Amino acid sequence: MSRIPDNVRAEVIVELYRQADQLDWEMLSTREKTTQYQRWIDDPAVGGVLTKYLPAEEARVWIKDVPMKEFVRAQEGLNNFSQYVVRRFAGPEEIVKLALGQGWRVVPDSAGEKPAHCRATDGTTTRYLCWGKDNTMRDLVWAALNQAIDMKTTPLIIITYRSGHAVSKSDQQRHLEVARHCGIELKHIQRTMVSNVPPRIA
């Protein structure tokens, strides 16, 4: 929102993302997230700053629909909010090398979101990859099927998980069966987050 000065906006986003990282935001239930939005409004470092420029309800909507809506994609390095996160994944290059090997690289300007995806090449073959957590399986399958229509190579779905949050064996098997039925390759890959230094706010 234009009523929030740019430096204040950046300061608040850095604080939100610092707390979201500590809370392990993506592991929270919808109910827990709803409770946290109110806590942020009551927090002097977040709501106390925003309500100097916005009514409390507008500030809450802004938190939910702007920085926190972008948080997961920011951790993937896929948007302009990536600079504000405390930790993030290494990005598409990491996914490509983990899934296909060191001889593969991301095709320039092919990375995107909704879902996270890119094209990769080994210099001879080009493949489409899309990735996300197991609760995004439906979106990943749909994206891969759409690509399968236009590409000669088999799309690859990657179900990602972090240490301590592994996908159950039964769910892994179900994912593989769905992918096999659709003629799509699927892999489960554990990822590690790396430190990121948010910008200093003037």
C-alpha positions in Angstrom: 0.0 0.0 0.0 1.3 3.4 -1.0 0.5 4.9 2.4 3.3 2.9 3.9 6.8 4.5 3.3 9.1 2.1 1.5 11.7 2.0 4.3 8.9 1.2 6.8 7.4 -1.4 4.6 10.8 -3.1 4.2 11.4 -3.0 8.0 8.1 -4.6 8.8 8.6 -7.3 6.2 12.0 -8.2 7.6 10.5 -8.5 11.1 7.5 -10.6 9.8 9.8 -13.0 7.9 12.1 -13.3 10.9 9.2 -14.3 13.1 7.7 -16.5 10.5 11.0 -18.4 10.1 11.1 -19.0 13.9 7.5 -20.2 13.9 8.1 -22.6 10.9 5.2 -20.9 9.2 4.4 -23.5 6.6 4.0 -26.1 9.3 1.3 -24.1 11.1 -2.4 -25.0 10.7 -4.8 -22.5 9.2 -6.2 -21.8 12.7 -2.7 -21.1 14.1 -1.9 -18.8 11.3 -5.1 -16.9 11.9 -4.2 -16.5 15.5 -0.7 -15.3 14.6 -2.1 -12.5 12.3 -3.8 -11.0 15.3 -0.6 -11.4 17.4 1.2 -9.4 14.7 -1.3 -6.6 14.9 -0.7 -6.5 18.6 3.1 -6.6 18.2 4.7 -3.1 18.6 7.3 -4.1 15.9 4.7 -5.0 13.4 1.1 -3.7 14.0 2.4 -0.9 16.2 4.3 0.4 13.1 1.7 -0.3 10.5 -1.2 1.3 12.4 0.6 4.6 12.2 -0.4 4.5 8.5 -3.4 2.1 8.3 -6.4 1.1 10.3 -5.7 -2.2 12.2 -8.0 -4.2 9.9 -6.3 -2.9 6.8 -2.9 -3.7 8.3 -4.0 -7.2 9.0 -5.2 -7.7 5.5 -2.0 -6.3 4.2 0.1 -8.7 6.3 -1.9 -11.6 5.1 -2.3 -10.7 1.4 1.1 -9.2 0.7 4.2 -10.3 2.6 2.8 -13.6 4.0 1.2 -14.6 0.7 4.6 -14.3 -0.8 6.6 -16.0 2.0 6.8 -19.5 0.5 7.8 -18.2 -2.9 10.3 -15.9 -1.3 11.9 -18.9 0.4 12.2 -20.4 -3.1 14.0 -17.3 -4.4 11.2 -16.7 -7.0 10.1 -13.2 -6.2 11.3 -9.8 -5.0 10.5 -10.6 -1.4 13.4 -13.1 -1.3 15.8 -10.5 -0.1 13.8 -10.2 3.2 13.9 -13.9 4.3 16.2 -15.2 7.0 16.6 -18.5 5.3 15.9 -19.7 1.9 16.4 -22.6 -0.5 19.3 -22.5 -2.9 16.9 -22.2 -5.9 16.1 -24.0 -9.1 19.8 -24.9 -9.8 19.8 -26.9 -6.6 16.6 -28.7 -7.6 17.9 -29.5 -11.0 21.2 -31.0 -9.8 19.6 -33.0 -7.0 17.0 -34.4 -9.4 18.9 -34.9 -12.6 22.6 -34.7 -11.7 25.6 -32.4 -12.0 25.5 -32.4 -15.8 22.2 -30.5 -15.9 21.6 -26.8 -15.6 18.6 -24.4 -15.6 17.6 -23.0 -19.0 18.0 -19.2 -18.7 14.8 -17.3 -18.0 12.8 -20.5 -17.6 12.2 -20.5 -13.8 8.8 -19.5 -12.6 6.1 -20.0 -10.0 2.6 -21.3 -9.4 3.9 -23.9 -9.1 7.7 -23.5 -8.9 9.1 -24.8 -12.1 11.9 -24.5 -14.7 13.3 -26.2 -17.7 16.6 -28.0 -17.5 19.1 -29.1 -20.1 22.2 -31.3 -20.3 23.1 -29.7 -23.6 21.3 -32.2 -25.6 17.9 -32.9 -23.9 15.5 -30.3 -22.3 13.1 -31.3 -19.6 10.4 -29.6 -17.6 10.5 -29.8 -13.8 8.0 -28.6 -11.2 8.3 -28.9 -7.5 6.6 -28.3 -4.2 5.5 -30.0 -1.0 3.2 -33.0 -1.0 0.1 -30.8 -0.3 0.6 -29.2 -3.8 0.5 -32.6 -5.6 -2.7 -31.8 -7.5 -1.2 -28.5 -8.9 2.1 -30.2 -9.8 0.3 -33.0 -11.7 -1.8 -30.5 -13.6 1.2 -28.4 -14.5 3.2 -31.5 -15.6 0.4 -32.9 -17.7 0.0 -29.5 -19.5 3.7 -29.6 -20.4 3.6 -33.2 -21.5 1.2 -32.2 -24.3 3.8 -29.9 -25.8 7.1 -31.5 -25.0 8.8 -34.6 -26.4 10.5 -35.4 -23.1 8.8 -36.6 -19.9 8.0 -33.9 -17.3 9.4 -34.5 -13.8 7.5 -33.7 -10.6 9.6 -33.3 -7.4 7.9 -33.6 -4.1 10.2 -31.7 -1.7 10.5 -32.0 2.1 12.8 -30.7 4.8 14.6 -32.7 7.4 12.2 -33.7 10.1 9.2 -33.4 7.8 9.6 -36.4 5.6 6.7 -37.7 3.5 5.3 -41.0 4.8 6.1 -44.2 2.9 2.4 -44.7 2.0 2.1 -41.2 0.6 5.3 -41.6 -1.3 3.9 -44.7 -2.9 0.6 -43.1 -3.7 2.4 -40.2 -5.4 4.5 -42.6 -7.5 1.4 -44.5 -8.6 -0.4 -41.4 -9.6 2.6 -40.1 -11.6 3.0 -43.5 -13.3 -0.6 -43.6 -14.2 -0.2 -40.1 -15.8 3.0 -41.0 -17.6 5.0 -38.5 -15.5 8.3 -39.1 -13.6 8.2 -38.2 -9.9 10.9 -38.0 -7.3 11.0 -37.2 -3.5 13.9 -35.0 -2.5 15.0 -33.6 0.8 16.1 -30.0 0.8 18.2 -27.9 3.2 17.7 -24.2 3.7 20.6 -21.8 3.7 21.1 -18.5 5.6 20.1 -15.3 3.8 21.1 -11.8 5.1 18.1 -9.4 4.8 19.0 -5.9 3.7 19.9 -3.2 6.2 17.0 -0.7 6.4 18.1 2.9 6.4 
